[in-house]
Every structure is written in structure tokens, then in C-alpha cells.
């Protein structure tokens, strides 16, 4: 994404205006000699006015949607979006980006311009702490109070499951063999590794469910194998799957593995990771051990760091953290704290039938619409009516010709108040599904940014 000089100056000026209008306590009063706009967690970032304030933490598919539609549905409310990254980068479609089917401009957007377009306030800052008792969010630039809080934390990698407290090994794994499941520089590192790969063993460890998808790890394996095939790279993709078989859309992916990439993909089920050595490039699993030339090491997933900082994580029957936010399955606010909503990938179990919603961008976007509506109704003094999401995911499995498969999920509440899921797999790969995939992406980007 590029910014010309005029747009850069406009964006910079707007950003300064945002902070100048909001920072009530001079920074020098807290830390003498420090420039004003650097900010300090001890200062008040935005003074609280009379209008109800909704603070949205996290600028992914769910957070962006919430902020935009809250401004439309509750125009009298103040909406503030906090995000640590300056630019939005979409994980959906990123597998196509890895192999140059789309360029970077298609999956990136500027937060500040979008916030100006839709009338909410964007502040680029790191959330350090959430004090739910005081209804206050503490950021790297200062603190701000809220009436309603929407947490859209995404996921974190549970490297502790692999390495315990050994941060050195975890950091080396993430730096050298990133999972590229979180929107940051990991995607660029992975793309560079793929484009520089000269051949050998390319290994992918798949996280156990529940996991974020997209980007689908099976789709990524197909795209990497297609890239090897297209460029005559003598490489082999080994998929080490924690599960006992490919799912969802198992028949469609297995057909792609066998019919398109028989000489390029080896699928290994029940490959529970025992240990990983990123320095020696060795993996030990229940299904066997192997060395690799490059790897995409996808650790187990949990709710993002912010969900932990806000003390939203549920507990097992033994009293241990279960890794996911403990929300009311129907209304998506925290159990015991109706002023705090959690949306998207971080949401915990919502049904005894299927456990988790798919941890997908589509669901996060739908959650953003739903929670914006819920909060708008409450601001207006009305009880919100139940709304459920749906889900739709496309996975490309071939680049020449371009072909994809897909899966759809529909939800309803039964007469016992339990959410039920219906799953529809489309295992027959086709070019029409690729067209639908890009149309879906275009419509979603328009929904969030347009």
C-alpha cells in the first residue's frame, strides 16, 4: 500500500488532531522532558463526555465492522477503535497473495482514512490493561473510560504448549518459521521464504481444533504445492495434522492431494507434536520424527492476548484456563458482565452440539454486525433481539486452472434454547467457486471499508 505526499500529510495531521483533542493531561506532568504526543499510560487519553462511549479493541474483521455500524445504528454514541497496527492486512485471501495471485493492495487498507470516512475515532495504540471494575482501558498512549467495551482480540499462538516457559526457543520458532496466522510481518516472512525456497522438505504442523481459518492450512498446503509444481521446484510438502483426518471438506481436499499433488503433498494424520527444535530443524511427533528444510510451524491457538488481559477466559471443571472467552452464547457479552462483548475468533464454546463457531473472518464480520445492533438497541433503551451469524469459507486448491472448494454453516436455536449447526460441504472443485470467493471478498471489504 502506498501513500502519496498529500495523503500522508493529511493522515498525519488528522492523527495529531485526534490525539490533541483527546489528551487531557500533559505528558510532561507525568514524565518531564518527554514529547507530548508520545503519550503515557498514566495520562487520560480521552476525557469522557456525556455521550455513551463504546470502545472497540482490535481492528480486524470484527472490530472494524462493529465500529462502522455502531456509528450508523447509534449516531449519538461516541465510538473509539483501538488497534496497534497502522494498516489492516487481511488473513483471508492471503494464501493467494503468497503465490502472487493477488497483490498487496487488495488485502490492505489504511485505518485512519476508513475511520474518517465513517465517523468513528481511530487511535493506534497498544492495549496494556483492561480494568473492567473501573470500566477503563489503559493503552500505551493513555487511559480511557467506556460504557460498553467490544473486544475483538483474534488469536494468540499457544507456544507454551510446545516450549513451556522457554521464550528463547519460542521466539526463534516464530522468527524463523512463522505460522502467518496473525496479521503482521509474519506473512511477508513466509512469502519471502517460499519465493526463496530451492527445494527439499517443506513441513507444516497444523494446530489442533479449534483453530483460526482462513487462512486454511490445507489451502495453504495446496497453494505451496502448486507453486512448487508451477516453478519446477523439487520440494515436498508434508502436512503434520493433529487430527485423525482432513476436515472440514475432507473429500475435496483429499482429492486435491491425490489427483493434483500426488508427488508434492504427503498427509500425516495423528501427528501430535512432541517436540520441535527450530535450530536443528527437527520435529518429533506421535506419527514419527523428521527433519525439514523449511517449515510453517503452527502452534495451538487460543484467544488473543487482549482476552487474557481483560480476564475473559473461561475455566475447565478443574479450574484451569480453557483458552477462550467465556461469553453468553446467544448475546455474546461476557457471562456476569453485560457491558463487555467478545466477538470473532476469541469466543469460547457456544453450543454442546458443535462447541465453537468457526474461527473465521466471515463469522467475525457477522459478530460485528450483531453486536453493533445489540449495543445500539441498549443505548436506545430497548432489549436487543437475538441474531445468529452464518459462515462461508472458500479454499483454493489449484492455480492452473483456478479451482476451489467451499463450506457453509447455518445456525438456528432449537426449542431448548441450544444453537444448532448445519454444515454444507462443496467437495467438487470448480472455477465458479473461485469467482464466488473473490466476489465474497470484494463484498466484505466494501462492507467494512466502503
DABEL-V372958 format. One line per field, one symbol per residue. ss: DSSP state (2 for helix, 1 for strand, 0 for the rest). phi: phi as a letter, one per 30 degrees, with the letter a starting at -180 (. if undefined). psi: psi as a letter, one per 40 degrees, with the letter a starting at -180 (. if undefined). A space follows every 10 residues. Layout:
BEGIN
ss->???
phi->???
psi->???
END
This chain:
BEGIN
ss->0000222222 2222222222 2200002222 0000022200 0001110000 0011111000 2222222222 2220000111 1110001110 0002222200 0002220111 2222222200 1111001111 1000011110 0111100111 1000111002 2220002222 2222220000 0000022222 2222220001 1111110000 0100002222 2222222222 0000111111 1000000002 2222222222 0000111100 0011111000 0111100111 1001111000 1110222220 0011100000 1111101000 0011001111 1102221000 1000100010 2222222222 2222222220 0000000000 1111111110 0111111111 1110000011 1111111111 2222222222 2222222220
phi->.cbddddddd dddddddedd dcddcedddc bejdeeddia eddddbddcd ddcccccjcd dddddedddd dddbddcccb ccadcdbdbd deiddddeci dbcdddcbbd dddddddcic ccbdacdcab cdddhbcccd ckcbdbcbbc cbdibbddde dccicddedd dddddcbddh ccdadedddd dddddcdckj cccbccdddd bdaddddddd dddddddddd chcdbbcccc cdddadadhe edddddedcc becbbccbdh cddcabcddd hbbcbdckca cbcbbcccde cbeeeedddd hcddbdddic dcjbdccdec cidddibddb cbbidddddc addbicdedb ddddddeddd dedededddd icddcebcdb bbbcbdbbcb ddbbbabbbc bacddcicdc cccbccddda ddddddddde ddddddddcd
psi->hihidddddd dddddddddd ddhdhhdddd ghehidedih deihdhihad ihhhhhhhfa dddddddddd dddgeeihhh hhhdiehhhh dhedddddff diidddeiih dddddddeei hhhhihhdih gddefhhhie eiiiiidihh hgeaiihgdd ddebegdddd ddddddgidf eigaeddddd ddddeeheia hhihhhiiii ihhihhdddd dddddddddd efhgihhhhh hdieihiafd dddddddddd fdedhhhhif ghhdihhede fihhideiii iidiihghii iiiiddddde fehiiideei heeihgihdd eeiihegeeh ihiadehahe hedeciihgi dddddddddd ddddddddde eihiihhiia ihhihheidg ihiiiiiihi iihaeeehhi hhhhhgehii dddddddddd ddddddddd.
END
